[in-house]
Amino acid sequence: MFGQILEQVSRRFGLDPDQAKRLMGLLVAQVFNPKQGGPAGFIQSFRNQGLGDLIDSWLGPGPNQPITPAQLEGVLGSDTLSSFSNRLGLPAATVGTAAAAMLPDAIDELSEHGDLPVAASPLSQKLEHWFGGIGMGLDEFGQWAAASAVGAAGVAAAAPLRPDPPAVEPARSRSRAHHLLPWLLIGGVIAAAVLLPRGCHGERTGVTEAPTAAVNGDAATQALDQLISRDFTADDLVHALNLMVVHFDTDSARISAQSDAILAKAAVAMKKSPAGTRIEIGGHTDNSGDAAANLKLSQDRADAVKQRLIEQGVDASILTSVGHGQDQPVADNATDEGRARNRRIEFSVVK
């Protein structure tokens, strides 16, 4: 469910997969935190900061508008982000930038028909799959739940992350308080994954600080900047292009707004490519669903990237686009992480 988002954020900001998953869990827990008004309160907090159009783009069909770390801090509060930083053992700048990068797509994944989930949604099973399976020792997160929910789950009391918020109006008619109880329990499962050690996987490795370069810009941006400033070969270009992560709306060939900047930079580099360079844009999917549909989706996505680059001034004659569907995996489709790696755009030199 969140595999592709986690992989992209891990690569961009130098997080290990466990750190990325725990950060995602902390963000999702904020969405369902009843002390902040649950999903309705979470949405309202964006409107209170003048960011209603931004969150509406995540809840609706998109494209998802990006949020800056400063805007995210204005919504969640500096204390909350500092708490995330302390729990993950990561610099505050890394946490703020990575959280801002993952939140739009995370809300997009969670939303249903322009709203955050309601009690009847099957999404609860997906969240249990992602964050569950490690017991119900909820500890400090448990106090976020209403008293009845805490009693049912057998959770010890602890302080919430932030002070009680002012009352808010419901942001969507379907985000009512009586819909939230099942989601509070799901939130507890999320917190368990965030707060408890992974005993079944052995001792965790030490936390290392992300490189400054990972905070200030991803590897693809740096590699493309270096190409633009010097002469390079077609192979150099492809190497840099394959560091990019191109975001699409879920089950769609529509390129997300968060990929606009990196594709524009890629176009600048491609326009300086050596004479005779020809680049294939390959679309790939995981093996979920129908193979024929996956083949079409992969072709549509490759075509969309080609068209975007042409719009940015790249000569159409040097580009080809091919959809490979699910037939060329680079990872195990039996895991969420593997499927996320297999959903990709891959560039190659046409010899």
N, C-alpha and C positions, 0 to 999 in steps of 0.2 A: 504493500500500500504506500508506504513512505520511502521505499527502498531507493528510488531514483533521486529523490530530494536529498536523502542522507548521503548518498554516494557523491553527489555534486558538491554539497557543502563540505564534506570531508576532504575532497580533492582541492577545493578552492582555499580552504582556511587551515589546512594542515591538522585537522582533527582525526583522531583514530575513530573507527566505527562506533565504539562504545560511547565515546564522548558525544558524538553526533546524535546517537540515539537517546542518550540521557537528556541532552539539550532539547530535542524534539519533545520528549516526555514532559519536561518542565513547561514548555510552551503550551502543549495541549492541556496540561493540568490547569494552566491559567484560564483557558477558554471555559472550563467547566467549574471553576472555583466559585461556589455559592456565596462566599464572603464578598465577592466582587459583583454578584448579581447573575452568575452563571453566563451562558452564551449571550443572553440579552444584554447583560451588563458589560460583557466584553465588547460587543458591537457598539454599545452606547459610548464606551470610553473613547473610541475612535471619533465618533461624532463630536464629542465634547472637545476634542483637539482640532476640530475642523477637517478631519480626515474621512468624512463619510463617503465621498466619492471613491477614495482609495479602497476601503474595505468592501464597498459594494462591487468593485471590480473583481475582488477575490470570491465573493459569494455568487456573483453572476457568471455569465458565459465568458468573461474576460475580454481582452487580455489582462492578466494580473499586473496592476501597477506596482512598481517597487516601493519599498518603504526605506527610509534612511535610518541608520542607528539612532540619530538624534530624535527622529519622530517616534521610533519605538520606545525610547526611554521616556518620552513625554507621555506615552500611553500607559506603559507598565510601571513606570517610576524607577528612579535610580536605585532605590533599595532592593527592588525585585531583581534587577539585573546584577547588582552586586552579590545578591544571594546566589544567583545562578553561577556567577564567577567563582564564588567560594566553594560551592558544592562540586563544581567540575575541576577545580584547581587550574583554571585557565585565566589569562589576562582579561580584564574587563573589556578592553578594546576588541579582542578576538570574539568574546561571547556576544557583544552587542552587534558586531558586523555579521557574524554567522547567523545569529537569531533573526536579524532583519532579512537576510538572504533566504532563509528557509520558511519564514512565516507566511508569505503570500501563497506559495504552493501548498503549504500545509492546510491553510484554511480552505483553499480550493478543493483539496482532497476530502476535507471533512464536510463541506457544504453539500446540501441536497436541494436542488430546485430553488436556489437562491436563498437558502437558509441554513443555519447550523442544525445539527441532527436533533430529531425528536425521539421520544421514547420508543416508538414502533420501528425505528430504523434498524435494518440489518447491519448497519455500520458498527454497532456495538461488538458484534462477533469479530469483525476485522481488527478493532482496537484490542480486544482480548488476545487475538492471535499475535499482534505486534508487540504488546507490552505485558502480556500475561505469562503464565506458566512458571512463576517463581515464588508463589505463595502470597499470603495476604498480610504480611507484617507491615502495615501501612504507616505506622509511627506518626511523624509530624503532619503528614498530609491529611490524616484522618480528621483533624479538627476542622478542615475546610467543609466537611459534609454537615448536613443538618443533623440535629441530635438523633432523630429516628434512624437515619442512615448509619450513623456512627455506631449506634447500639446494635443494629442488625449485623454489621461487619465485625464487631468486636474490636474497635480501634481505640488505642490509647490517645489521651488528649495531648495537644501541643499547640503552640502559637501559630497563627497564620503568617504568611509572608508579609502582608501589608495591612495597614489599618483598615477598619471598616469603611467602605466607600459611601458616598451619598446615594440616596435612592435614585434609581434610573427608570426611565420609561422603557417598556419592552420594545426591542428593535424590530421584531418580526412577530406577526400574530401567532405563529406556531412555536415561538420560543417562550412558552409560559412556564411558570414555576412548577405546575403539576406535571410537566413533561420531564422534569430534570432528575428525579430520583434515580432511575436506572443509570443515568449518565454519571451521577455522583459515584456510584459503585464502580463504573468503568474507570472514572478518574482515579479511584483508589488503586485499581490494578495498574494504571499507568504509573502512578507514583511509586508503586512497589518496584517496578522495573527501573525507575530513576534512582531510587534511594537505597536499594539493597545490593549487596555484592553478588556477582555472578558465580556462585560457588561451583556450579556444575561445569564451568569452563576453566577451572583452575585459578591460580593466583593471577590477578590483573597486573599488567605491566605498569611501570611508573608513568606518571603524567609528565609530558614535556611541553615547554612553552612553544607555541606556534611561531615560526619565523616571521620577522617583521614584514617580509615580502608577501606572506600569505594574508596578512591583515590589510595591507595597502592595495593589493591587487592580485588576481590569480595568476598562475603560471602562464596561461595562454596569453594574457595581456602583456606580460613582460616579454615573452618570446616574440610576439608579434611586433612589439615596440622595437626590439633589437633588430628584427629583420628590416623594418622600415628605415632604419638608420644606416643600413649597409647593403652591400651586394650579397646575394644569397642564391642557392640552388633550388630547384623544384623540390628536392627531397627535404631541404631545410624548411621550406614553406609548409609541406605536408606535415612534418613533425610538429610545427607550431600549431597548425590548424587542428591537429588531433588532440591537443591539450584543451581545446574548447569543449564546453558542455552547452549544447543548444537545447533550450527549454521549449517544450510544446504544451499546449493545453491538453488535458487528459483525453486520450482516445481521439485526438484531433491532429491535423497537420498545421494548425495555426501556431505560429511562433510566438512565444510569450514575450511581453515587452522587456523583461529582464535580460533577454538575449540581444536586444537591439544594439547596444554599445559594442559588444564583442564582435558581432557580425559586421558592423561598420568598420571596425579596426581590421578585421580579416580582409575586407574588401580593399582597404588601402594597401595592405601588403600584397594582395593578389594582383593589383594593378601595377605593381613594380616587379612582378615575376619575370624571370628571364624569357627571352623570345623562344617560342616553340613549346612553352609549358602548357600542358593540358592536365586538368584535375578532374577526377571522378568524385562525385559526392554520393556516398553509399548510405542508404537508409536500412536500419536493422531493428528488429523487434525481439521480444522474448517469445516463448511458445504458448502464451496464454491465449485462449480463444481459437478462432478458426484460422487455419493456415492461409487460406485465400484472402481473408480480410486483413490479416497481418501483412501479407505481401503488398496489398493495395495501400495500406497505411504507410508502410515503409517507403513506397514509391512516392506517395503524396508528400511525405515529409522531406525526402530528398529533393523533390521538385520545388517545394516551398523555400528551402535553403538556397537552391540555385536561383530562383526568381528574386529572392531578397538581395543576393549578391549582385545580380544584374542591375537591379534598381539602384544599387550603390555605385554603379559605374563599371563593374567588371565586364570585360568583353565576353559575351555569351559564347563565342566560338571556342573558348578555352575550357568551358565547363560541360560536363555531362552528369546526369543524375540517374542513379540505378537503385531500385528497391530490391533488397535481398530477403525481405521477410524474416522468418525465424530460422533460416537454414545455416547461418554462420555464427553461432553463439561463441562468445569468448569466455563464458562462465557457466556455472551449473544452473540450469533453469529450475532445479528443485528447491532453491532458496530464494527469498525475496531479494537479497543482495545480488545474487547471481542474475536474476531476471532484470534488475535495475541496470546492471552493467551491459546486458545484452541489448537494451533499448538505447540505441545510440546512432549518431551520425558519424561516419568515418570517411576521411579523405584519403585519396591515393593518387599517385602519379600515373597517368596513362602513357605507357611507353610506346 
